Amino acid sequence: MTEENVGVQPLGSRVLLRILEEESVTPSGLVLPDTAKEKPQRGRVVAVGDDEEIKVSVGDDVLYPKYSGTELKISGEDYLIIDATDLLATIKTTAVSVI
């Protein structure tokens, strides 16, 4: 089951995430250039593997460690395949910012 038809189905306990870009404007209104931005740590679950132990579902927003998983570029969009056990948390509100 996928939210988007990206043509990639993760196997086992892996999850496919669409990487969500961090805000490029600070709360005080400063615009951050790409070179000053942190590596993204937020993603939206696009597809899940067939392991019954996976606790996230398609459409969930999640936090993951900065340097984990395998990055893919599909149709110009950035994706990440990551083991479900490496996910840190689900995000229930859009007011969460990663520092």
Gaussian input, Z-matrix of N, CA and C with variables (Angstrom, degrees):
# hf/3-21g

backbone

0 1
 N
 C     1     B1
 C     2     B2     1     A1
 N     3     B3     2     A2     1     D1
 C     4     B4     3     A3     2     D2
 C     5     B5     4     A4     3     D3
 N     6     B6     5     A5     4     D4
 C     7     B7     6     A6     5     D5
 C     8     B8     7     A7     6     D6
 N     9     B9     8     A8     7     D7
 C    10    B10     9     A9     8     D8
 C    11    B11    10    A10     9     D9
 N    12    B12    11    A11    10    D10
 C    13    B13    12    A12    11    D11
 C    14    B14    13    A13    12    D12
 N    15    B15    14    A14    13    D13
 C    16    B16    15    A15    14    D14
 C    17    B17    16    A16    15    D15
 N    18    B18    17    A17    16    D16
 C    19    B19    18    A18    17    D17
 C    20    B20    19    A19    18    D18
 N    21    B21    20    A20    19    D19
 C    22    B22    21    A21    20    D20
 C    23    B23    22    A22    21    D21
 N    24    B24    23    A23    22    D22
 C    25    B25    24    A24    23    D23
 C    26    B26    25    A25    24    D24
 N    27    B27    26    A26    25    D25
 C    28    B28    27    A27    26    D26
 C    29    B29    28    A28    27    D27
 N    30    B30    29    A29    28    D28
 C    31    B31    30    A30    29    D29
 C    32    B32    31    A31    30    D30
 N    33    B33    32    A32    31    D31
 C    34    B34    33    A33    32    D32
 C    35    B35    34    A34    33    D33
 N    36    B36    35    A35    34    D34
 C    37    B37    36    A36    35    D35
 C    38    B38    37    A37    36    D36
 N    39    B39    38    A38    37    D37
 C    40    B40    39    A39    38    D38
 C    41    B41    40    A40    39    D39
 N    42    B42    41    A41    40    D40
 C    43    B43    42    A42    41    D41
 C    44    B44    43    A43    42    D42
 N    45    B45    44    A44    43    D43
 C    46    B46    45    A45    44    D44
 C    47    B47    46    A46    45    D45
 N    48    B48    47    A47    46    D46
 C    49    B49    48    A48    47    D47
 C    50    B50    49    A49    48    D48
 N    51    B51    50    A50    49    D49
 C    52    B52    51    A51    50    D50
 C    53    B53    52    A52    51    D51
 N    54    B54    53    A53    52    D52
 C    55    B55    54    A54    53    D53
 C    56    B56    55    A55    54    D54
 N    57    B57    56    A56    55    D55
 C    58    B58    57    A57    56    D56
 C    59    B59    58    A58    57    D57
 N    60    B60    59    A59    58    D58
 C    61    B61    60    A60    59    D59
 C    62    B62    61    A61    60    D60
 N    63    B63    62    A62    61    D61
 C    64    B64    63    A63    62    D62
 C    65    B65    64    A64    63    D63
 N    66    B66    65    A65    64    D64
 C    67    B67    66    A66    65    D65
 C    68    B68    67    A67    66    D66
 N    69    B69    68    A68    67    D67
 C    70    B70    69    A69    68    D68
 C    71    B71    70    A70    69    D69
 N    72    B72    71    A71    70    D70
 C    73    B73    72    A72    71    D71
 C    74    B74    73    A73    72    D72
 N    75    B75    74    A74    73    D73
 C    76    B76    75    A75    74    D74
 C    77    B77    76    A76    75    D75
 N    78    B78    77    A77    76    D76
 C    79    B79    78    A78    77    D77
 C    80    B80    79    A79    78    D78
 N    81    B81    80    A80    79    D79
 C    82    B82    81    A81    80    D80
 C    83    B83    82    A82    81    D81
 N    84    B84    83    A83    82    D82
 C    85    B85    84    A84    83    D83
 C    86    B86    85    A85    84    D84
 N    87    B87    86    A86    85    D85
 C    88    B88    87    A87    86    D86
 C    89    B89    88    A88    87    D87
 N    90    B90    89    A89    88    D88
 C    91    B91    90    A90    89    D89
 C    92    B92    91    A91    90    D90
 N    93    B93    92    A92    91    D91
 C    94    B94    93    A93    92    D92
 C    95    B95    94    A94    93    D93
 N    96    B96    95    A95    94    D94
 C    97    B97    96    A96    95    D95
 C    98    B98    97    A97    96    D96
 N    99    B99    98    A98    97    D97
 C   100   B100    99    A99    98    D98
 C   101   B101   100   A100    99    D99
 N   102   B102   101   A101   100   D100
 C   103   B103   102   A102   101   D101
 C   104   B104   103   A103   102   D102
 N   105   B105   104   A104   103   D103
 C   106   B106   105   A105   104   D104
 C   107   B107   106   A106   105   D105
 N   108   B108   107   A107   106   D106
 C   109   B109   108   A108   107   D107
 C   110   B110   109   A109   108   D108
 N   111   B111   110   A110   109   D109
 C   112   B112   111   A111   110   D110
 C   113   B113   112   A112   111   D111
 N   114   B114   113   A113   112   D112
 C   115   B115   114   A114   113   D113
 C   116   B116   115   A115   114   D114
 N   117   B117   116   A116   115   D115
 C   118   B118   117   A117   116   D116
 C   119   B119   118   A118   117   D117
 N   120   B120   119   A119   118   D118
 C   121   B121   120   A120   119   D119
 C   122   B122   121   A121   120   D120
 N   123   B123   122   A122   121   D121
 C   124   B124   123   A123   122   D122
 C   125   B125   124   A124   123   D123
 N   126   B126   125   A125   124   D124
 C   127   B127   126   A126   125   D125
 C   128   B128   127   A127   126   D126
 N   129   B129   128   A128   127   D127
 C   130   B130   129   A129   128   D128
 C   131   B131   130   A130   129   D129
 N   132   B132   131   A131   130   D130
 C   133   B133   132   A132   131   D131
 C   134   B134   133   A133   132   D132
 N   135   B135   134   A134   133   D133
 C   136   B136   135   A135   134   D134
 C   137   B137   136   A136   135   D135
 N   138   B138   137   A137   136   D136
 C   139   B139   138   A138   137   D137
 C   140   B140   139   A139   138   D138
 N   141   B141   140   A140   139   D139
 C   142   B142   141   A141   140   D140
 C   143   B143   142   A142   141   D141
 N   144   B144   143   A143   142   D142
 C   145   B145   144   A144   143   D143
 C   146   B146   145   A145   144   D144
 N   147   B147   146   A146   145   D145
 C   148   B148   147   A147   146   D146
 C   149   B149   148   A148   147   D147
 N   150   B150   149   A149   148   D148
 C   151   B151   150   A150   149   D149
 C   152   B152   151   A151   150   D150
 N   153   B153   152   A152   151   D151
 C   154   B154   153   A153   152   D152
 C   155   B155   154   A154   153   D153
 N   156   B156   155   A155   154   D154
 C   157   B157   156   A156   155   D155
 C   158   B158   157   A157   156   D156
 N   159   B159   158   A158   157   D157
 C   160   B160   159   A159   158   D158
 C   161   B161   160   A160   159   D159
 N   162   B162   161   A161   160   D160
 C   163   B163   162   A162   161   D161
 C   164   B164   163   A163   162   D162
 N   165   B165   164   A164   163   D163
 C   166   B166   165   A165   164   D164
 C   167   B167   166   A166   165   D165
 N   168   B168   167   A167   166   D166
 C   169   B169   168   A168   167   D167
 C   170   B170   169   A169   168   D168
 N   171   B171   170   A170   169   D169
 C   172   B172   171   A171   170   D170
 C   173   B173   172   A172   171   D171
 N   174   B174   173   A173   172   D172
 C   175   B175   174   A174   173   D173
 C   176   B176   175   A175   174   D174
 N   177   B177   176   A176   175   D175
 C   178   B178   177   A177   176   D176
 C   179   B179   178   A178   177   D177
 N   180   B180   179   A179   178   D178
 C   181   B181   180   A180   179   D179
 C   182   B182   181   A181   180   D180
 N   183   B183   182   A182   181   D181
 C   184   B184   183   A183   182   D182
 C   185   B185   184   A184   183   D183
 N   186   B186   185   A185   184   D184
 C   187   B187   186   A186   185   D185
 C   188   B188   187   A187   186   D186
 N   189   B189   188   A188   187   D187
 C   190   B190   189   A189   188   D188
 C   191   B191   190   A190   189   D189
 N   192   B192   191   A191   190   D190
 C   193   B193   192   A192   191   D191
 C   194   B194   193   A193   192   D192
 N   195   B195   194   A194   193   D193
 C   196   B196   195   A195   194   D194
 C   197   B197   196   A196   195   D195
 N   198   B198   197   A197   196   D196
 C   199   B199   198   A198   197   D197
 C   200   B200   199   A199   198   D198
 N   201   B201   200   A200   199   D199
 C   202   B202   201   A201   200   D200
 C   203   B203   202   A202   201   D201
 N   204   B204   203   A203   202   D202
 C   205   B205   204   A204   203   D203
 C   206   B206   205   A205   204   D204
 N   207   B207   206   A206   205   D205
 C   208   B208   207   A207   206   D206
 C   209   B209   208   A208   207   D207
 N   210   B210   209   A209   208   D208
 C   211   B211   210   A210   209   D209
 C   212   B212   211   A211   210   D210
 N   213   B213   212   A212   211   D211
 C   214   B214   213   A213   212   D212
 C   215   B215   214   A214   213   D213
 N   216   B216   215   A215   214   D214
 C   217   B217   216   A216   215   D215
 C   218   B218   217   A217   216   D216
 N   219   B219   218   A218   217   D217
 C   220   B220   219   A219   218   D218
 C   221   B221   220   A220   219   D219
 N   222   B222   221   A221   220   D220
 C   223   B223   222   A222   221   D221
 C   224   B224   223   A223   222   D222
 N   225   B225   224   A224   223   D223
 C   226   B226   225   A225   224   D224
 C   227   B227   226   A226   225   D225
 N   228   B228   227   A227   226   D226
 C   229   B229   228   A228   227   D227
 C   230   B230   229   A229   228   D228
 N   231   B231   230   A230   229   D229
 C   232   B232   231   A231   230   D230
 C   233   B233   232   A232   231   D231
 N   234   B234   233   A233   232   D232
 C   235   B235   234   A234   233   D233
 C   236   B236   235   A235   234   D234
 N   237   B237   236   A236   235   D235
 C   238   B238   237   A237   236   D236
 C   239   B239   238   A238   237   D237
 N   240   B240   239   A239   238   D238
 C   241   B241   240   A240   239   D239
 C   242   B242   241   A241   240   D240
 N   243   B243   242   A242   241   D241
 C   244   B244   243   A243   242   D242
 C   245   B245   244   A244   243   D243
 N   246   B246   245   A245   244   D244
 C   247   B247   246   A246   245   D245
 C   248   B248   247   A247   246   D246
 N   249   B249   248   A248   247   D247
 C   250   B250   249   A249   248   D248
 C   251   B251   250   A250   249   D249
 N   252   B252   251   A251   250   D250
 C   253   B253   252   A252   251   D251
 C   254   B254   253   A253   252   D252
 N   255   B255   254   A254   253   D253
 C   256   B256   255   A255   254   D254
 C   257   B257   256   A256   255   D255
 N   258   B258   257   A257   256   D256
 C   259   B259   258   A258   257   D257
 C   260   B260   259   A259   258   D258
 N   261   B261   260   A260   259   D259
 C   262   B262   261   A261   260   D260
 C   263   B263   262   A262   261   D261
 N   264   B264   263   A263   262   D262
 C   265   B265   264   A264   263   D263
 C   266   B266   265   A265   264   D264
 N   267   B267   266   A266   265   D265
 C   268   B268   267   A267   266   D266
 C   269   B269   268   A268   267   D267
 N   270   B270   269   A269   268   D268
 C   271   B271   270   A270   269   D269
 C   272   B272   271   A271   270   D270
 N   273   B273   272   A272   271   D271
 C   274   B274   273   A273   272   D272
 C   275   B275   274   A274   273   D273
 N   276   B276   275   A275   274   D274
 C   277   B277   276   A276   275   D275
 C   278   B278   277   A277   276   D276
 N   279   B279   278   A278   277   D277
 C   280   B280   279   A279   278   D278
 C   281   B281   280   A280   279   D279
 N   282   B282   281   A281   280   D280
 C   283   B283   282   A282   281   D281
 C   284   B284   283   A283   282   D282
 N   285   B285   284   A284   283   D283
 C   286   B286   285   A285   284   D284
 C   287   B287   286   A286   285   D285
 N   288   B288   287   A287   286   D286
 C   289   B289   288   A288   287   D287
 C   290   B290   289   A289   288   D288
 N   291   B291   290   A290   289   D289
 C   292   B292   291   A291   290   D290
 C   293   B293   292   A292   291   D291
 N   294   B294   293   A293   292   D292
 C   295   B295   294   A294   293   D293
 C   296   B296   295   A295   294   D294

   B1=1.4551
   B2=1.5273
   B3=1.2915
   B4=1.4605
   B5=1.5142
   B6=1.3201
   B7=1.4623
   B8=1.5256
   B9=1.3307
   B10=1.4500
   B11=1.5148
   B12=1.2920
   B13=1.4557
   B14=1.5259
   B15=1.3330
   B16=1.4538
   B17=1.5176
   B18=1.3107
   B19=1.4557
   B20=1.5163
   B21=1.3378
   B22=1.4593
   B23=1.5248
   B24=1.3364
   B25=1.4614
   B26=1.5216
   B27=1.3354
   B28=1.4568
   B29=1.5269
   B30=1.3240
   B31=1.4582
   B32=1.5218
   B33=1.3227
   B34=1.4615
   B35=1.5047
   B36=1.3333
   B37=1.4675
   B38=1.5229
   B39=1.3151
   B40=1.4606
   B41=1.5262
   B42=1.3315
   B43=1.4590
   B44=1.5216
   B45=1.3282
   B46=1.4617
   B47=1.5208
   B48=1.3559
   B49=1.4630
   B50=1.5099
   B51=1.3352
   B52=1.4584
   B53=1.5160
   B54=1.3242
   B55=1.4568
   B56=1.5243
   B57=1.3339
   B58=1.4583
   B59=1.5130
   B60=1.3134
   B61=1.4600
   B62=1.5187
   B63=1.3188
   B64=1.4588
   B65=1.5267
   B66=1.3092
   B67=1.4587
   B68=1.5245
   B69=1.3262
   B70=1.4560
   B71=1.5295
   B72=1.3384
   B73=1.4631
   B74=1.5277
   B75=1.3281
   B76=1.4605
   B77=1.5288
   B78=1.3419
   B79=1.4709
   B80=1.5266
   B81=1.3371
   B82=1.4632
   B83=1.5285
   B84=1.3593
   B85=1.4514
   B86=1.5118
   B87=1.3264
   B88=1.4618
   B89=1.5252
   B90=1.3252
   B91=1.4644
   B92=1.5226
   B93=1.3497
   B94=1.4559
   B95=1.5244
   B96=1.3327
   B97=1.4586
   B98=1.5306
   B99=1.3248
   B100=1.4592
   B101=1.5188
   B102=1.3294
   B103=1.4609
   B104=1.5245
   B105=1.3151
   B106=1.4645
   B107=1.5240
   B108=1.3226
   B109=1.4599
   B110=1.5209
   B111=1.3055
   B112=1.4562
   B113=1.5231
   B114=1.3293
   B115=1.4589
   B116=1.5317
   B117=1.3338
   B118=1.4702
   B119=1.5250
   B120=1.3205
   B121=1.4536
   B122=1.5224
   B123=1.3217
   B124=1.4666
   B125=1.5170
   B126=1.3183
   B127=1.4469
   B128=1.5142
   B129=1.3270
   B130=1.4648
   B131=1.5188
   B132=1.3259
   B133=1.4569
   B134=1.5229
   B135=1.3384
   B136=1.4569
   B137=1.5262
   B138=1.3338
   B139=1.4635
   B140=1.5172
   B141=1.3254
   B142=1.4627
   B143=1.5226
   B144=1.3331
   B145=1.4564
   B146=1.5177
   B147=1.3311
   B148=1.4634
   B149=1.5252
   B150=1.3238
   B151=1.4589
   B152=1.5238
   B153=1.3204
   B154=1.4654
   B155=1.5240
   B156=1.3261
   B157=1.4564
   B158=1.5321
   B159=1.3252
   B160=1.4612
   B161=1.5220
   B162=1.3421
   B163=1.4571
   B164=1.5232
   B165=1.3239
   B166=1.4617
   B167=1.5155
   B168=1.3226
   B169=1.4646
   B170=1.5274
   B171=1.3045
   B172=1.4620
   B173=1.5217
   B174=1.3338
   B175=1.4586
   B176=1.5206
   B177=1.3487
   B178=1.4630
   B179=1.5230
   B180=1.3337
   B181=1.4602
   B182=1.5174
   B183=1.3323
   B184=1.4578
   B185=1.5222
   B186=1.3295
   B187=1.4583
   B188=1.5244
   B189=1.3349
   B190=1.4624
   B191=1.5186
   B192=1.3503
   B193=1.4638
   B194=1.5288
   B195=1.3329
   B196=1.4627
   B197=1.5206
   B198=1.3102
   B199=1.4600
   B200=1.5219
   B201=1.3096
   B202=1.4611
   B203=1.5185
   B204=1.3042
   B205=1.4530
   B206=1.5113
   B207=1.3225
   B208=1.4577
   B209=1.5170
   B210=1.3314
   B211=1.4589
   B212=1.5180
   B213=1.3328
   B214=1.4695
   B215=1.5173
   B216=1.3081
   B217=1.4647
   B218=1.5259
   B219=1.3321
   B220=1.4592
   B221=1.5188
   B222=1.3200
   B223=1.4661
   B224=1.5306
   B225=1.3275
   B226=1.4536
   B227=1.5161
   B228=1.3304
   B229=1.4662
   B230=1.5261
   B231=1.3399
   B232=1.4562
   B233=1.5255
   B234=1.3477
   B235=1.4561
   B236=1.5172
   B237=1.3239
   B238=1.4522
   B239=1.5154
   B240=1.3361
   B241=1.4591
   B242=1.5179
   B243=1.3174
   B244=1.4584
   B245=1.5158
   B246=1.3227
   B247=1.4556
   B248=1.5305
   B249=1.3178
   B250=1.4672
   B251=1.5258
   B252=1.3357
   B253=1.4614
   B254=1.5256
   B255=1.3399
   B256=1.4635
   B257=1.5305
   B258=1.3241
   B259=1.4635
   B260=1.5188
   B261=1.3223
   B262=1.4590
   B263=1.5255
   B264=1.3393
   B265=1.4605
   B266=1.5163
   B267=1.3325
   B268=1.4498
   B269=1.5249
   B270=1.3226
   B271=1.4635
   B272=1.5173
   B273=1.3177
   B274=1.4593
   B275=1.5197
   B276=1.3374
   B277=1.4525
   B278=1.5267
   B279=1.3177
   B280=1.4633
   B281=1.5143
   B282=1.3321
   B283=1.4636
   B284=1.5256
   B285=1.3447
   B286=1.4518
   B287=1.5129
   B288=1.3315
   B289=1.4517
   B290=1.5139
   B291=1.3194
   B292=1.4527
   B293=1.5120
   B294=1.3395
   B295=1.4662
   B296=1.5005
   A1=108.43
   A2=117.57
   A3=120.51
   A4=110.65
   A5=114.86
   A6=121.48
   A7=109.11
   A8=115.85
   A9=122.92
   A10=107.21
   A11=117.17
   A12=120.01
   A13=108.23
   A14=116.64
   A15=121.07
   A16=111.83
   A17=118.28
   A18=121.61
   A19=114.51
   A20=117.94
   A21=121.89
   A22=108.11
   A23=116.30
   A24=121.60
   A25=108.24
   A26=118.26
   A27=120.15
   A28=111.60
   A29=115.87
   A30=121.98
   A31=110.89
   A32=116.54
   A33=121.62
   A34=112.79
   A35=115.76
   A36=120.87
   A37=112.03
   A38=117.53
   A39=120.61
   A40=111.67
   A41=114.55
   A42=122.44
   A43=107.96
   A44=117.51
   A45=122.61
   A46=107.83
   A47=115.57
   A48=121.58
   A49=110.20
   A50=117.25
   A51=121.51
   A52=105.32
   A53=116.54
   A54=121.34
   A55=109.29
   A56=115.93
   A57=122.00
   A58=108.14
   A59=116.62
   A60=121.12
   A61=110.62
   A62=115.44
   A63=121.55
   A64=108.71
   A65=116.22
   A66=121.62
   A67=110.16
   A68=117.00
   A69=120.50
   A70=111.97
   A71=116.23
   A72=121.19
   A73=107.58
   A74=116.64
   A75=120.82
   A76=109.74
   A77=117.52
   A78=119.52
   A79=113.09
   A80=117.45
   A81=119.66
   A82=112.75
   A83=117.21
   A84=120.24
   A85=115.75
   A86=118.34
   A87=120.94
   A88=110.29
   A89=115.96
   A90=120.80
   A91=108.13
   A92=115.56
   A93=120.64
   A94=110.56
   A95=118.43
   A96=119.87
   A97=109.79
   A98=117.46
   A99=121.45
   A100=112.30
   A101=117.85
   A102=120.43
   A103=112.66
   A104=118.42
   A105=121.77
   A106=112.57
   A107=117.62
   A108=120.88
   A109=110.78
   A110=115.04
   A111=121.56
   A112=109.59
   A113=116.06
   A114=120.71
   A115=107.57
   A116=117.79
   A117=120.11
   A118=112.60
   A119=116.29
   A120=122.65
   A121=111.48
   A122=116.69
   A123=120.98
   A124=109.34
   A125=115.66
   A126=119.86
   A127=111.06
   A128=115.17
   A129=121.69
   A130=107.72
   A131=116.70
   A132=121.93
   A133=109.17
   A134=115.72
   A135=122.21
   A136=110.56
   A137=116.57
   A138=121.12
   A139=108.48
   A140=116.35
   A141=121.59
   A142=109.38
   A143=115.34
   A144=121.04
   A145=111.18
   A146=115.26
   A147=120.39
   A148=113.56
   A149=118.88
   A150=122.38
   A151=109.68
   A152=116.83
   A153=121.22
   A154=113.06
   A155=118.37
   A156=122.51
   A157=113.38
   A158=118.54
   A159=121.59
   A160=109.37
   A161=115.91
   A162=121.03
   A163=113.84
   A164=118.12
   A165=121.18
   A166=108.61
   A167=115.61
   A168=119.15
   A169=109.51
   A170=115.23
   A171=121.82
   A172=109.68
   A173=116.01
   A174=121.91
   A175=113.87
   A176=117.87
   A177=120.40
   A178=110.48
   A179=117.27
   A180=122.22
   A181=106.90
   A182=116.58
   A183=121.28
   A184=111.42
   A185=115.20
   A186=123.16
   A187=107.52
   A188=116.11
   A189=120.82
   A190=108.89
   A191=118.13
   A192=120.66
   A193=111.22
   A194=117.23
   A195=122.18
   A196=113.98
   A197=117.38
   A198=120.06
   A199=111.10
   A200=116.91
   A201=120.23
   A202=109.97
   A203=115.45
   A204=121.29
   A205=113.36
   A206=114.87
   A207=123.39
   A208=108.76
   A209=115.83
   A210=120.20
   A211=110.92
   A212=116.24
   A213=123.99
   A214=108.55
   A215=116.55
   A216=121.33
   A217=105.55
   A218=115.86
   A219=122.05
   A220=107.76
   A221=116.94
   A222=122.84
   A223=111.48
   A224=116.99
   A225=121.57
   A226=115.29
   A227=118.69
   A228=123.01
   A229=109.46
   A230=116.38
   A231=121.49
   A232=110.43
   A233=115.10
   A234=122.68
   A235=109.39
   A236=115.32
   A237=121.75
   A238=108.28
   A239=116.66
   A240=120.78
   A241=106.13
   A242=116.02
   A243=121.49
   A244=109.55
   A245=116.30
   A246=120.26
   A247=107.97
   A248=116.74
   A249=120.95
   A250=112.00
   A251=117.88
   A252=120.05
   A253=111.86
   A254=118.28
   A255=121.71
   A256=112.59
   A257=118.09
   A258=120.50
   A259=109.74
   A260=116.62
   A261=121.60
   A262=113.18
   A263=117.44
   A264=120.45
   A265=110.24
   A266=115.76
   A267=120.10
   A268=106.65
   A269=115.89
   A270=121.75
   A271=107.93
   A272=116.61
   A273=121.22
   A274=112.65
   A275=118.17
   A276=121.40
   A277=108.76
   A278=117.06
   A279=120.58
   A280=112.03
   A281=117.80
   A282=121.46
   A283=112.86
   A284=118.20
   A285=121.67
   A286=109.66
   A287=117.04
   A288=120.26
   A289=108.68
   A290=116.76
   A291=123.14
   A292=108.50
   A293=117.23
   A294=120.48
   A295=110.66
   D1=125.29
   D2=-179.81
   D3=-130.24
   D4=147.83
   D5=175.92
   D6=-75.03
   D7=-39.44
   D8=-179.93
   D9=-121.79
   D10=150.26
   D11=177.35
   D12=-90.91
   D13=89.89
   D14=-178.34
   D15=-100.61
   D16=-8.95
   D17=177.65
   D18=79.15
   D19=13.66
   D20=178.92
   D21=-125.64
   D22=125.04
   D23=177.54
   D24=-117.77
   D25=113.24
   D26=179.33
   D27=-65.25
   D28=151.83
   D29=179.77
   D30=-106.66
   D31=153.69
   D32=175.48
   D33=61.18
   D34=-129.38
   D35=-175.40
   D36=-96.15
   D37=23.14
   D38=-179.69
   D39=-92.61
   D40=156.45
   D41=-178.12
   D42=-130.46
   D43=139.23
   D44=175.17
   D45=-99.30
   D46=124.12
   D47=-179.46
   D48=-115.83
   D49=141.68
   D50=166.49
   D51=-90.63
   D52=122.27
   D53=-176.51
   D54=-69.73
   D55=128.52
   D56=178.38
   D57=-96.56
   D58=125.85
   D59=-179.04
   D60=-70.18
   D61=143.70
   D62=176.43
   D63=-75.96
   D64=158.72
   D65=179.00
   D66=-60.74
   D67=140.76
   D68=179.31
   D69=-101.04
   D70=3.62
   D71=177.69
   D72=-126.11
   D73=129.15
   D74=178.93
   D75=-73.68
   D76=163.77
   D77=178.24
   D78=-57.69
   D79=-25.51
   D80=179.47
   D81=-86.63
   D82=-1.74
   D83=175.38
   D84=100.97
   D85=1.24
   D86=177.73
   D87=-75.23
   D88=134.46
   D89=178.39
   D90=-91.33
   D91=125.78
   D92=179.89
   D93=-91.63
   D94=129.80
   D95=174.42
   D96=-72.89
   D97=160.21
   D98=-179.14
   D99=-55.61
   D100=-33.74
   D101=-178.01
   D102=-70.51
   D103=-18.84
   D104=-178.99
   D105=-97.17
   D106=-8.04
   D107=-177.59
   D108=-76.65
   D109=147.02
   D110=173.90
   D111=-77.58
   D112=157.49
   D113=175.19
   D114=-64.78
   D115=134.00
   D116=-177.27
   D117=-58.90
   D118=148.69
   D119=177.33
   D120=-130.81
   D121=10.83
   D122=-179.12
   D123=-119.26
   D124=143.05
   D125=177.51
   D126=-150.24
   D127=163.53
   D128=176.04
   D129=-113.03
   D130=129.76
   D131=-179.05
   D132=-67.76
   D133=123.12
   D134=-178.89
   D135=-104.70
   D136=-35.06
   D137=179.25
   D138=-154.64
   D139=150.19
   D140=178.22
   D141=-123.94
   D142=151.82
   D143=178.02
   D144=-71.22
   D145=-173.51
   D146=-174.44
   D147=-95.09
   D148=8.25
   D149=177.76
   D150=-73.72
   D151=130.10
   D152=-177.32
   D153=-74.01
   D154=-11.25
   D155=-178.18
   D156=-84.97
   D157=-5.46
   D158=-178.41
   D159=-68.32
   D160=128.62
   D161=-174.17
   D162=-102.76
   D163=7.91
   D164=175.74
   D165=-114.32
   D166=161.31
   D167=178.61
   D168=-132.84
   D169=166.54
   D170=-179.14
   D171=-56.69
   D172=132.42
   D173=179.81
   D174=99.40
   D175=-15.34
   D176=178.50
   D177=-69.80
   D178=141.51
   D179=170.30
   D180=-93.79
   D181=135.14
   D182=-174.75
   D183=-134.19
   D184=160.81
   D185=171.45
   D186=-105.74
   D187=142.36
   D188=177.45
   D189=-139.76
   D190=159.49
   D191=178.85
   D192=-62.25
   D193=151.18
   D194=-175.07
   D195=-57.18
   D196=-44.29
   D197=-171.59
   D198=-116.70
   D199=60.10
   D200=179.40
   D201=-132.48
   D202=162.66
   D203=177.03
   D204=77.61
   D205=-176.17
   D206=-179.54
   D207=-118.59
   D208=120.81
   D209=-178.08
   D210=-82.44
   D211=140.64
   D212=177.87
   D213=-130.70
   D214=152.28
   D215=171.44
   D216=-120.51
   D217=117.57
   D218=-178.71
   D219=-124.59
   D220=119.61
   D221=-179.53
   D222=51.54
   D223=39.90
   D224=176.85
   D225=82.40
   D226=-5.53
   D227=179.27
   D228=-99.23
   D229=147.65
   D230=178.09
   D231=-92.23
   D232=130.56
   D233=179.13
   D234=-128.75
   D235=164.51
   D236=179.54
   D237=-140.90
   D238=130.77
   D239=170.75
   D240=-101.29
   D241=124.86
   D242=-174.75
   D243=-139.12
   D244=148.72
   D245=175.69
   D246=-69.50
   D247=135.75
   D248=-176.65
   D249=-59.36
   D250=-28.46
   D251=179.78
   D252=-72.61
   D253=-15.28
   D254=178.05
   D255=-84.14
   D256=-12.72
   D257=179.31
   D258=-66.36
   D259=140.62
   D260=-176.08
   D261=-92.07
   D262=-40.53
   D263=-175.69
   D264=-168.54
   D265=160.21
   D266=169.31
   D267=-97.36
   D268=150.72
   D269=-179.02
   D270=-105.76
   D271=120.30
   D272=-177.98
   D273=-94.30
   D274=-12.79
   D275=-178.28
   D276=-139.23
   D277=153.86
   D278=178.88
   D279=-83.51
   D280=-2.47
   D281=-178.18
   D282=-81.06
   D283=-0.81
   D284=-179.31
   D285=-80.96
   D286=129.87
   D287=173.88
   D288=-122.87
   D289=141.67
   D290=-178.72
   D291=-92.57
   D292=129.30
   D293=179.54
   D294=-112.98

